[in-house]
Amino acid sequence: MTRAVLIRFGEMVFVAFGVSVLTFLMIHLIPGDAAQIMLGAADATPEKIAILRAKLGLDRPLIVQYGLWIGHALTGDLGTSIWTGRPVIEEIVGRVGVTAEVTLLGLASAITIAIPAGCLMATMRSSVSDYAMRIVSIAGVTIPSFWLGTMLIFGTSALLPGAQVVGYVPFGQDAWGNLQRMILPVIALALPAVAALSRVIRAAMLEALTQDYVRTARAKGVSEARVIFTHALRNALIPFVTAVGIILGYQFGGSVVIEQVFALPGLGRLVVGAITERNYPLIQAAILLATVVFVVVNFLVDVLYLAIDPRARG
């Protein structure tokens, strides 16, 4: 177990290193002078370009720039915002809570619905209900989140004209107002995840229900509910755990669209604004944070997978 965890940890560090290199090189892959692009055509005087290049360290050798950048990043110093002059980490910390809230609520909702839905689809295999739920799940995967979010806003506004469906209120300031504004974003984010996860559970349950231990449990007179939710579901959760880790990473990144649609002041809107303003230090820091979160989550999922299934430790 320890050896397997160390191997996964080494893989995580290697991937994180590769991500950091690609994120750092992003600013150097921009056609033309990055400092000139950041300043814009109106303000790009030779003096201002030279000052900004020195401030960003672009006048130093590439390897030195990376060493300084990653060294500062490891200590929590992700640079300074070009336009506000504030530390990038402060701007990210002020926004990441909103993104974390909508992402975790969306994932929790998706898991809560997907497990019983997947079990129901498996136990009612080839029935009308199974086909209907499979069609709904396919639609959930294929419908774009921005379209779904927009339709939810229009539909709710038509049915409940006074409902507050966009914007954000901190939970500590107004708990009900926070939850009221989170319902639609969570639905828009959770439905595609429900569709994907329920299909994973269905496929795993169909395989588990054909195993010898399930037939033995039924032969002993164990109730069907206990066979499904105690014996079969326990083994069906192994691939489900892996899928949850992947879905969480995609939801963290996919919240960019949801935040734009519902006017949530999260990390996604911060990145979109930084792209518009050509605030590359902020863009680099946000991308690095998002990818590192994705890598760490998948590492934790791998460790949990090893704990659940000893066969994966070999």
NORCOR-V578759 format. One record per residue. N is the residue number from 1. RES is the residue in three letters. PHI is phi in degrees with one decimal (* if undefined). PSI is psi as a letter, one per 40 degrees, with the letter a starting at -180 (NA if undefined). D_LAST is the distance of its C-alpha to the last C-alpha in Angstrom with 2 decimals. Layout:
{{N,RES,PHI,PSI,D_LAST} {N,RES,PHI,PSI,D_LAST}}
//
This chain:
{{1,MET,*,d,8.70} {2,THR,-62.7,d,11.26} {3,ARG,-62.9,d,9.40} {4,ALA,-64.9,d,7.56} {5,VAL,-65.4,d,11.15} {6,LEU,-64.0,d,12.83} {7,ILE,-64.0,d,11.21} {8,ARG,-63.3,d,12.35} {9,PHE,-65.2,d,15.57} {10,GLY,-61.7,d,16.24} {11,GLU,-64.1,d,15.93} {12,MET,-63.3,d,18.29} {13,VAL,-62.5,d,20.72} {14,PHE,-63.3,d,20.85} {15,VAL,-64.4,d,21.61} {16,ALA,-63.0,d,24.11} {17,PHE,-63.7,d,25.77} {18,GLY,-61.1,d,26.21} {19,VAL,-64.0,d,27.65} {20,SER,-63.6,d,30.03} {21,VAL,-65.0,d,31.28} {22,LEU,-64.1,d,31.99} {23,THR,-65.4,d,33.65} {24,PHE,-65.0,d,35.76} {25,LEU,-71.8,e,36.83} {26,MET,-54.0,d,37.97} {27,ILE,-69.3,d,41.33} {28,HIS,-90.0,e,41.82} {29,LEU,-90.2,e,41.16} {30,ILE,-71.0,h,44.17} {31,PRO,-59.7,h,47.02} {32,GLY,90.2,a,49.87} {33,ASP,-86.0,h,50.24} {34,ALA,-62.1,d,47.90} {35,ALA,-64.0,d,50.44} {36,GLN,-65.8,d,53.21} {37,ILE,-66.0,d,51.22} {38,MET,-62.4,d,50.44} {39,LEU,-73.9,d,54.11} {40,GLY,88.5,i,55.41} {41,ALA,-63.5,d,58.41} {42,ALA,-70.9,d,61.01} {43,ASP,-102.7,e,59.73} {44,ALA,-83.9,g,58.25} {45,THR,-83.6,i,60.86} {46,PRO,-55.6,d,60.03} {47,GLU,-66.9,d,60.34} {48,LYS,-66.3,d,57.99} {49,ILE,-62.9,d,55.45} {50,ALA,-63.6,d,55.56} {51,ILE,-63.8,d,55.19} {52,LEU,-67.5,d,52.19} {53,ARG,-61.4,d,50.50} {54,ALA,-67.8,d,51.01} {55,LYS,-64.5,d,49.78} {56,LEU,-86.2,e,46.52} {57,GLY,76.4,e,46.19} {58,LEU,-75.0,e,46.50} {59,ASP,-91.0,e,48.95} {60,ARG,-104.9,i,46.35} {61,PRO,-58.5,i,43.96} {62,LEU,-59.4,d,40.87} {63,ILE,-65.9,d,38.38} {64,VAL,-68.5,d,40.54} {65,GLN,-59.5,d,40.66} {66,TYR,-64.7,d,36.87} {67,GLY,-59.7,d,36.53} {68,LEU,-67.3,d,39.16} {69,TRP,-65.2,d,37.83} {70,ILE,-71.4,d,34.20} {71,GLY,-63.8,d,35.50} {72,HIS,-66.8,d,37.76} {73,ALA,-62.4,d,35.11} {74,LEU,-67.0,d,32.79} {75,THR,-97.2,e,35.76} {76,GLY,92.2,e,36.50} {77,ASP,-96.1,h,39.33} {78,LEU,-100.2,e,38.79} {79,GLY,101.1,a,42.33} {80,THR,-121.8,h,45.59} {81,SER,-62.2,h,46.66} {82,ILE,-63.5,d,49.22} {83,TRP,-94.2,d,51.59} {84,THR,-94.1,d,51.40} {85,GLY,77.2,e,50.84} {86,ARG,-87.4,i,48.43} {87,PRO,-59.0,h,44.99} {88,VAL,-58.9,d,42.46} {89,ILE,-61.5,d,40.15} {90,GLU,-66.8,d,43.05} {91,GLU,-66.5,d,43.56} {92,ILE,-70.1,d,39.89} {93,VAL,-60.5,d,39.66} {94,GLY,-68.9,e,42.82} {95,ARG,-112.8,d,41.34} {96,VAL,-67.8,d,37.61} {97,GLY,-62.7,d,38.36} {98,VAL,-65.3,d,39.94} {99,THR,-63.4,d,37.01} {100,ALA,-63.2,d,34.54} {101,GLU,-63.4,d,36.79} {102,VAL,-68.4,d,37.13} {103,THR,-67.8,d,33.45} {104,LEU,-69.5,d,32.17} {105,LEU,-64.2,d,34.95} {106,GLY,-64.2,d,34.19} {107,LEU,-68.7,d,30.48} {108,ALA,-61.7,d,31.32} {109,SER,-64.3,d,33.94} {110,ALA,-63.8,d,31.69} {111,ILE,-64.7,d,29.00} {112,THR,-60.7,d,31.81} {113,ILE,-86.9,d,33.30} {114,ALA,-68.2,d,30.33} {115,ILE,-64.0,d,28.63} {116,PRO,-65.3,d,31.78} {117,ALA,-66.1,d,32.84} {118,GLY,-64.6,d,29.64} {119,CYS,-63.6,d,29.83} {120,LEU,-64.0,d,33.49} {121,MET,-62.6,d,32.90} {122,ALA,-71.6,d,30.40} {123,THR,-74.1,d,32.72} {124,MET,-108.5,f,35.72} {125,ARG,-54.8,h,34.18} {126,SER,68.3,e,36.83} {127,SER,-89.0,i,39.52} {128,VAL,-61.7,d,41.91} {129,SER,-63.1,d,40.21} {130,ASP,-63.3,d,36.80} {131,TYR,-63.2,d,38.39} {132,ALA,-63.8,d,40.28} {133,MET,-68.7,d,37.29} {134,ARG,-68.4,d,35.31} {135,ILE,-64.6,d,38.31} {136,VAL,-63.4,d,38.51} {137,SER,-66.6,d,34.82} {138,ILE,-64.2,d,35.31} {139,ALA,-63.6,d,38.41} {140,GLY,-63.1,d,36.62} {141,VAL,-73.1,d,34.08} {142,THR,-89.4,d,36.84} {143,ILE,-71.3,h,39.58} {144,PRO,-64.6,i,39.76} {145,SER,-63.8,d,39.48} {146,PHE,-66.6,d,42.74} {147,TRP,-69.1,d,44.67} {148,LEU,-62.4,d,43.32} {149,GLY,-62.3,d,44.18} {150,THR,-63.3,d,47.64} {151,MET,-65.0,d,48.34} {152,LEU,-64.3,d,47.31} {153,ILE,-64.4,d,49.75} {154,PHE,-61.5,d,52.55} {155,GLY,-64.5,d,52.02} {156,THR,-67.6,d,51.93} {157,SER,-64.7,d,54.93} {158,ALA,-74.4,d,56.88} {159,LEU,-82.3,d,56.14} {160,LEU,-128.9,g,56.21} {161,PRO,-57.4,d,58.40} {162,GLY,-90.7,e,58.23} {163,ALA,-71.5,i,54.45} {164,GLN,-90.8,h,52.80} {165,VAL,-115.0,e,49.92} {166,VAL,-127.6,i,49.53} {167,GLY,89.9,a,49.33} {168,TYR,-146.3,h,47.63} {169,VAL,-128.3,h,48.73} {170,PRO,-57.4,i,46.65} {171,PHE,-60.7,d,45.49} {172,GLY,-68.1,d,47.22} {173,GLN,-84.9,d,50.46} {174,ASP,-154.5,g,50.61} {175,ALA,-61.5,d,47.78} {176,TRP,-66.7,d,49.31} {177,GLY,-62.6,d,50.15} {178,ASN,-63.7,d,46.60} {179,LEU,-66.3,d,45.12} {180,GLN,-62.1,d,47.85} {181,ARG,-81.4,e,47.00} {182,MET,-90.9,e,43.24} {183,ILE,-59.1,d,43.41} {184,LEU,-68.3,d,43.90} {185,PRO,-58.4,d,41.46} {186,VAL,-66.0,d,38.73} {187,ILE,-62.7,d,39.63} {188,ALA,-63.4,d,39.63} {189,LEU,-82.8,d,36.23} {190,ALA,-82.0,d,34.67} {191,LEU,-58.0,d,35.90} {192,PRO,-60.6,d,33.79} {193,ALA,-68.7,d,30.69} {194,VAL,-59.2,d,31.75} {195,ALA,-60.3,d,32.14} {196,ALA,-70.4,d,28.68} {197,LEU,-69.8,d,26.81} {198,SER,-65.3,d,28.85} {199,ARG,-69.5,d,27.94} {200,VAL,-64.6,d,24.20} {201,ILE,-61.7,d,24.86} {202,ARG,-59.9,d,27.11} {203,ALA,-62.9,d,24.68} {204,ALA,-68.3,d,21.87} {205,MET,-68.0,d,24.53} {206,LEU,-60.4,d,25.95} {207,GLU,-71.5,d,22.70} {208,ALA,-65.1,d,22.17} {209,LEU,-69.5,e,25.81} {210,THR,-97.1,e,25.44} {211,GLN,-78.2,i,22.77} {212,ASP,-63.1,d,23.94} {213,TYR,-65.4,d,23.55} {214,VAL,-71.9,d,25.95} {215,ARG,-63.8,d,28.43} {216,THR,-65.0,d,28.28} {217,ALA,-62.0,d,29.01} {218,ARG,-66.9,d,31.91} {219,ALA,-65.2,d,33.21} {220,LYS,-80.9,e,33.40} {221,GLY,88.6,e,35.62} {222,VAL,-66.3,h,33.37} {223,SER,-61.3,i,35.03} {224,GLU,-63.3,d,33.87} {225,ALA,-62.7,d,33.39} {226,ARG,-69.9,d,31.06} {227,VAL,-60.1,d,29.11} {228,ILE,-73.3,d,28.68} {229,PHE,-88.7,e,28.19} {230,THR,-104.2,d,26.39} {231,HIS,-87.3,d,24.27} {232,ALA,-72.5,d,23.76} {233,LEU,-63.8,d,23.77} {234,ARG,-57.1,d,21.05} {235,ASN,-80.1,d,18.48} {236,ALA,-69.8,d,20.36} {237,LEU,-73.7,e,19.89} {238,ILE,-62.5,d,16.19} {239,PRO,-68.2,d,17.24} {240,PHE,-63.9,d,20.41} {241,VAL,-60.5,d,18.91} {242,THR,-61.8,d,17.56} {243,ALA,-64.0,d,21.03} {244,VAL,-62.6,d,22.80} {245,GLY,-60.5,d,21.33} {246,ILE,-66.9,d,22.50} {247,ILE,-61.9,d,25.80} {248,LEU,-60.8,d,26.48} {249,GLY,-62.4,d,26.29} {250,TYR,-68.8,d,28.59} {251,GLN,-67.9,d,30.93} {252,PHE,-61.1,d,31.31} {253,GLY,-78.0,d,32.44} {254,GLY,-72.0,e,34.33} {255,SER,-66.1,e,36.41} {256,VAL,-56.0,d,38.55} {257,VAL,-67.8,d,40.30} {258,ILE,-61.3,d,40.67} {259,GLU,-65.1,d,42.20} {260,GLN,-67.9,d,44.69} {261,VAL,-66.3,d,45.75} {262,PHE,-101.5,e,46.21} {263,ALA,55.8,f,47.48} {264,LEU,-91.8,h,44.83} {265,PRO,-81.7,g,44.97} {266,GLY,-101.7,a,41.24} {267,LEU,-65.1,d,39.12} {268,GLY,-62.1,d,39.48} {269,ARG,-65.8,d,43.26} {270,LEU,-63.2,d,43.16} {271,VAL,-67.4,d,41.26} {272,VAL,-60.2,d,43.65} {273,GLY,-64.1,d,46.58} {274,ALA,-66.1,d,45.17} {275,ILE,-65.6,d,44.84} {276,THR,-61.9,d,48.43} {277,GLU,-86.9,e,49.64} {278,ARG,59.3,f,47.62} {279,ASN,-91.5,g,46.19} {280,TYR,-66.0,d,43.34} {281,PRO,-57.8,d,42.21} {282,LEU,-69.9,d,41.68} {283,ILE,-63.0,d,39.92} {284,GLN,-58.5,d,37.55} {285,ALA,-64.5,d,36.77} {286,ALA,-66.3,d,36.23} {287,ILE,-65.6,d,33.93} {288,LEU,-61.2,d,31.91} {289,LEU,-62.0,d,31.67} {290,ALA,-62.4,d,30.68} {291,THR,-71.1,d,27.93} {292,VAL,-66.0,d,26.52} {293,VAL,-60.2,d,26.58} {294,PHE,-60.7,d,24.69} {295,VAL,-66.1,d,21.98} {296,VAL,-65.3,d,21.75} {297,VAL,-61.1,d,21.70} {298,ASN,-68.7,d,18.79} {299,PHE,-64.1,d,16.87} {300,LEU,-63.4,d,17.84} {301,VAL,-64.9,d,16.85} {302,ASP,-61.2,d,13.28} {303,VAL,-64.7,d,13.25} {304,LEU,-63.3,d,14.95} {305,TYR,-61.0,d,12.59} {306,LEU,-64.2,d,9.68} {307,ALA,-70.0,d,12.42} {308,ILE,-76.8,d,13.54} {309,ASP,-118.6,g,10.59} {310,PRO,-61.0,d,8.05} {311,ARG,-64.9,d,6.39} {312,ALA,-81.1,e,5.60} {313,ARG,-83.9,e,3.79} {314,GLY,-73.6,NA,0.00}}
//
